[in-house]
């Protein structure tokens, strides 16, 4: 069973679920709003100080806040859903690439040996592309991760480990660009993020290997074209995922939204204390819980690649892909024998034919 579909909230009241909710995040804001409501209620009802204001003061502000919150949440969910769609597209490209590698590349008697082992390593590299993309989106650079090291070939050397290439690149570029302070532009060799991203390195290795098997005439041109298209789709998906990650909602928007929500919750008790009296306290707490909760949900899902409960389950997606690719290697035959070549052909039973017609 897929790990991504193994958890279910059924059988437990979802309103009582703490894990995955935004209550821990909004609790300070809710408590602050309740304290303000208590202070206003006490001053008006216990001390007799008339500090109430007309409700019309806040009615127009309520409409504006509602529109801004709706826009904020919809924008964040669009980013979340787009990330999921792009990852599915990348998975589909990897599946197609693996299929072509497994059935389209044939070992020849007079050709190079060990092609079957190379095919398995190439499929491992396809899985490594997905795993490396996951780590890259989480700012986990390098190859020192357990789920990644087992997939890369032993002689695989990332660009960040090649000091020669970095030194040459620095030599050619450091005299061309300067920052605003006038200092020489350079790559920090101790920073893994300064080198080419690992998924792109893997894509180059796969492209070189496809060219190799084509030069040895182990793959037909149509199959080579399919591999190239699948690899281009994978790189395109990687770029789109980076676009979501590196283009957050402007910080000024988030700051201003938080400010007007706080201002609204502070003004609200002054407009309700005359009519609802002590009920102002729970009323303001409920309003703050609702508004700050919606705002916190938008903050969580706008970056769907992290480790939060509400983020995309990238670990489970990679695990499911591993199971599929492992099934291909362990079960699917590589020769041209087919179940359609069976000599005994029987028509489907009438009941099954009816099912096929219906669907």
C-alpha distance (Angstrom), angle and dihedral (degrees) to the residues before:
residue distance angle dihedral
X1 . . .
X2 3.76 . .
X3 3.78 113.7 .
X4 3.80 88.7 -143.5
X5 3.81 89.9 62.2
X6 3.81 99.9 36.0
X7 3.81 98.4 93.7
X8 3.78 120.6 75.7
X9 3.81 130.3 174.4
X10 3.81 92.9 -154.1
X11 3.78 115.4 124.8
X12 3.80 94.4 32.6
X13 3.82 125.9 82.2
X14 3.78 102.9 -102.9
X15 3.81 91.5 -153.2
X16 3.81 88.5 64.8
X17 3.80 96.6 49.8
X18 3.81 111.3 116.3
X19 3.79 100.5 178.2
X20 3.78 109.4 85.1
X21 3.80 94.9 15.6
X22 3.79 124.5 116.4
X23 3.81 94.6 -128.9
X24 3.83 94.7 107.9
X25 3.80 89.5 51.8
X26 3.80 98.0 48.8
X27 3.80 99.1 35.7
X28 3.85 94.9 96.1
X29 3.81 91.6 51.2
X30 3.80 92.4 47.1
X31 3.80 92.2 48.9
X32 3.80 90.9 49.2
X33 3.81 90.7 52.2
X34 3.81 90.9 49.1
X35 3.82 91.0 50.6
X36 3.81 90.4 52.5
X37 3.81 90.1 48.6
X38 3.82 91.2 49.8
X39 3.81 91.2 50.5
X40 3.80 93.4 48.6
X41 3.82 92.9 45.7
X42 3.79 92.6 48.6
X43 3.80 93.3 48.8
X44 3.81 92.8 48.5
X45 3.82 101.6 37.8
X46 3.81 104.0 28.7
X47 3.80 103.0 29.7
X48 3.79 96.8 33.0
X49 3.81 95.2 -128.9
X50 3.79 109.5 150.2
X51 3.79 103.2 -137.6
X52 3.80 97.3 144.9
X53 3.80 121.4 124.4
X54 3.79 133.2 -162.8
X55 3.79 117.4 -81.2
X56 3.80 91.6 -128.8
X57 3.80 88.2 75.1
X58 3.78 92.0 71.6
X59 3.82 102.1 32.3
X60 3.80 95.4 84.7
X61 3.79 91.0 44.4
X62 3.82 89.7 53.7
X63 3.80 91.2 59.2
X64 3.80 92.7 49.4
X65 3.80 92.8 48.6
X66 3.79 91.3 48.7
X67 3.79 92.0 53.5
X68 3.80 93.7 45.7
X69 3.81 92.8 48.8
X70 3.81 91.6 48.5
X71 3.80 91.0 51.0
X72 3.81 91.6 45.9
X73 3.79 94.5 50.9
X74 3.81 95.0 43.4
X75 3.80 91.6 49.9
X76 3.80 91.9 49.7
X77 3.80 93.1 47.5
X78 3.80 91.1 48.7
X79 3.81 88.2 57.5
X80 3.81 90.8 47.6
X81 3.80 93.8 48.8
X82 3.79 93.9 43.0
X83 3.80 89.5 53.3
X84 3.80 89.7 53.4
X85 3.81 92.8 48.9
X86 3.79 92.9 48.2
X87 3.80 91.7 50.0
X88 3.81 89.9 51.1
X89 3.80 90.0 51.4
X90 3.80 90.1 51.0
X91 3.81 90.6 49.2
X92 3.80 90.5 51.5
X93 3.80 91.4 51.2
X94 3.81 90.9 49.8
X95 3.81 90.7 50.1
X96 3.79 91.6 50.9
X97 3.80 91.5 46.0
X98 3.81 91.4 50.9
X99 3.81 91.7 48.0
X100 3.79 92.5 53.1
X101 3.81 92.1 46.1
X102 3.80 93.1 50.5
X103 3.81 99.8 45.0
X104 3.80 103.0 20.6
X105 3.82 102.2 52.4
X106 3.80 112.6 73.1
X107 3.78 129.2 -169.3
X108 3.81 112.6 -128.4
X109 3.82 125.3 -150.3
X110 3.81 91.2 -127.9
X111 3.80 94.5 38.3
X112 3.80 133.1 85.2
X113 3.78 117.5 -58.1
X114 3.77 128.3 -123.3
X115 3.80 95.2 41.8
X116 3.79 91.6 138.4
X117 3.81 90.3 57.0
X118 3.80 89.5 47.8
X119 3.80 90.1 52.8
X120 3.79 90.8 53.5
X121 3.81 90.7 48.7
X122 3.81 90.0 49.0
X123 3.81 91.1 52.3
X124 3.79 88.3 49.0
X125 3.79 87.8 53.1
X126 3.80 89.6 53.2
X127 3.79 89.4 55.3
X128 3.81 88.5 44.5
X129 3.81 88.5 56.5
X130 3.81 90.6 59.1
X131 3.80 93.3 43.4
X132 3.82 92.1 46.7
X133 3.80 89.6 49.5
X134 3.79 89.4 53.4
X135 3.81 91.8 51.9
X136 3.80 92.3 43.8
X137 3.80 91.9 54.2
X138 3.80 88.2 52.4
X139 3.83 92.7 50.1
X140 3.82 90.1 -112.2
X141 3.79 100.8 140.3
X142 3.77 129.2 -173.7
X143 3.80 131.7 34.6
X144 3.81 101.8 -85.1
X145 3.80 95.8 112.3
X146 3.78 124.5 111.9
X147 3.80 96.0 -132.2
X148 3.81 90.8 49.7
X149 3.79 105.0 41.0
X150 3.81 93.3 61.2
X151 3.82 91.1 56.3
X152 3.80 100.6 49.7
X153 3.83 121.6 81.2
X154 3.78 115.9 -103.7
X155 3.81 91.7 -116.0
X156 3.81 94.0 49.0
X157 3.82 109.3 124.2
X158 3.82 117.1 -174.1
X159 3.78 117.8 -136.0
X160 3.79 90.5 -113.2
X161 3.81 88.2 66.4
X162 3.79 93.2 55.4
X163 3.80 105.4 88.6
X164 3.81 91.2 176.4
X165 3.79 94.0 62.8
X166 3.78 92.0 44.4
X167 3.79 92.7 50.0
X168 3.80 91.2 51.4
X169 3.80 91.6 48.1
X170 3.79 92.4 49.6
X171 3.81 90.8 48.1
X172 3.81 92.6 54.6
X173 3.81 97.6 41.6
X174 3.78 108.8 34.0
X175 3.81 92.9 79.2
X176 3.80 93.1 48.8
X177 3.79 103.5 56.5
X178 3.78 134.3 38.8
X179 3.77 130.6 179.5
X180 3.79 125.0 -122.2
X181 3.81 90.9 -84.7
X182 3.80 92.7 54.4
X183 3.81 96.0 -112.4
X184 3.79 119.5 141.9
X185 3.78 114.6 -91.3
X186 3.78 111.2 -121.9
X187 3.78 144.8 155.4
X188 3.78 115.9 -105.9
X189 3.77 102.1 -132.7
X190 3.79 91.9 -161.6
X191 3.81 91.0 60.7
X192 3.83 112.4 83.3
X193 3.80 90.2 -160.5
X194 3.80 90.4 62.3
X195 3.81 92.5 72.6
X196 3.77 129.9 70.0
X197 3.80 113.0 -65.2
X198 3.79 114.0 -96.5
X199 3.84 96.3 -123.1
X200 3.81 90.0 58.6
X201 3.81 90.9 48.8
X202 3.79 89.2 53.2
X203 3.81 90.7 49.1
X204 3.81 90.9 53.8
X205 3.80 91.2 50.6
X206 3.80 91.1 50.3
X207 3.79 91.3 48.3
X208 3.81 91.5 51.1
X209 3.80 90.9 49.5
X210 3.81 92.4 50.6
X211 3.81 88.6 52.4
X212 3.81 88.9 49.9
X213 3.81 95.3 53.4
X214 3.79 89.5 45.4
X215 3.80 91.6 52.4
X216 3.81 87.6 52.1
X217 3.84 88.7 49.1
X218 3.80 91.8 -121.7
X219 3.80 93.3 130.4
X220 3.79 130.7 43.6
X221 3.78 121.0 -120.4
X222 3.84 94.7 -111.0
X223 3.80 90.2 53.7
X224 3.80 90.2 47.0
X225 3.79 88.9 53.2
X226 3.80 90.7 51.8
X227 3.80 90.6 51.4
X228 3.79 91.2 50.1
X229 3.80 91.9 49.0
X230 3.81 92.1 48.3
X231 3.80 91.4 48.8
X232 3.80 91.7 48.6
X233 3.80 89.3 50.8
X234 3.81 90.6 51.1
X235 3.81 91.5 51.9
X236 3.79 90.9 46.5
X237 3.80 90.3 52.2
X238 3.79 90.5 48.8
X239 3.79 90.3 53.1
X240 3.80 92.1 48.9
X241 3.80 91.5 50.1
X242 3.80 88.8 51.4
X243 3.80 89.1 50.4
X244 3.80 90.8 57.1
X245 3.79 91.5 45.8
X246 3.80 97.9 46.1
X247 3.81 98.1 40.4
X248 3.80 105.9 64.5
X249 3.76 125.1 172.4
X250 3.84 107.1 -80.7
X251 3.78 111.5 -86.9
X252 3.81 91.9 -133.2
X253 3.80 89.1 63.1
X254 3.80 92.6 52.4
X255 3.80 92.9 45.7
X256 3.79 93.9 49.2
X257 3.81 92.1 46.4
X258 3.80 90.8 52.8
X259 3.80 90.5 48.1
X260 3.80 96.2 51.4
X261 3.82 91.6 45.2
X262 3.80 90.0 53.7
X263 3.79 91.2 46.2
X264 3.80 91.5 48.8
X265 3.81 93.4 50.9
X266 3.81 90.4 48.3
X267 3.82 93.4 50.6
X268 3.81 95.7 43.4
X269 3.86 97.1 76.7
X270 3.81 91.1 56.3
X271 3.83 90.5 58.0
X272 3.82 97.8 45.2
X273 3.81 105.7 36.5
X274 3.83 93.8 83.4
X275 3.82 94.0 54.3
X276 3.81 106.1 32.7
X277 3.82 97.8 24.8
X278 3.85 111.4 -171.3
X279 3.79 90.8 7.2
X280 3.80 84.8 74.1
X281 3.81 89.0 85.3
X282 3.84 99.3 59.2
X283 3.81 90.7 35.0
X284 3.80 93.1 56.2
X285 3.81 90.5 44.1
X286 3.81 90.8 54.0
X287 3.80 92.6 47.4
X288 3.82 92.0 49.0
X289 3.81 90.6 47.5
X290 3.81 90.5 52.9
X291 3.79 99.0 44.6
X292 3.80 99.1 40.5
X293 3.82 89.8 43.0
X294 3.80 92.7 57.2
X295 3.80 90.5 46.4
X296 3.82 91.8 49.5
X297 3.81 91.9 50.2
X298 3.79 89.5 55.3
X299 3.81 90.6 50.6
X300 3.80 91.8 51.6
X301 3.79 100.8 47.5
X302 3.82 98.3 40.6
X303 3.83 88.0 81.3
X304 3.83 102.6 40.7
X305 3.80 98.4 174.4
X306 3.80 102.6 76.6
X307 3.79 134.7 89.2
X308 3.81 100.4 -90.7
X309 3.78 119.5 121.3
X310 3.80 90.6 -114.3
X311 3.81 94.4 51.2
X312 3.78 124.1 98.2
X313 3.80 111.9 -78.1
X314 3.80 94.9 -119.2
X315 3.81 92.8 162.0
X316 3.80 90.6 56.7
X317 3.80 92.3 45.2
X318 3.81 90.2 54.6
X319 3.80 91.1 45.8
X320 3.81 91.8 52.7
X321 3.80 90.4 48.7
X322 3.80 89.8 50.6
X323 3.82 90.4 54.3
X324 3.80 91.3 50.9
X325 3.80 95.2 48.4
X326 3.79 91.4 44.2
X327 3.80 89.1 53.3
X328 3.81 90.0 53.5
X329 3.80 92.6 52.7
X330 3.80 95.5 42.7
X331 3.80 101.4 39.2
X332 3.81 116.8 15.7
X333 3.85 112.8 88.3
X334 3.79 119.4 -126.1
X335 3.82 100.0 -152.5
X336 3.78 127.2 83.9
X337 3.79 95.7 -102.0
X338 3.76 111.0 123.9
X339 3.78 138.8 -168.6
X340 3.81 85.8 -128.2
X341 3.84 90.5 67.4
X342 3.80 92.9 68.4
X343 3.82 113.1 129.9
X344 3.80 94.5 -144.0
X345 3.79 109.2 71.5
X346 3.78 119.3 178.7
X347 3.76 129.5 -178.3
X348 3.75 117.1 -115.0
X349 3.80 115.4 -98.9
X350 3.77 115.0 -94.7
X351 3.79 92.0 -109.6
X352 3.82 91.5 54.5
X353 3.81 91.7 47.0
X354 3.78 89.6 55.2
X355 3.80 89.9 51.8
X356 3.81 91.2 50.4
X357 3.78 91.3 49.3
X358 3.80 92.0 50.6
X359 3.78 93.8 51.6
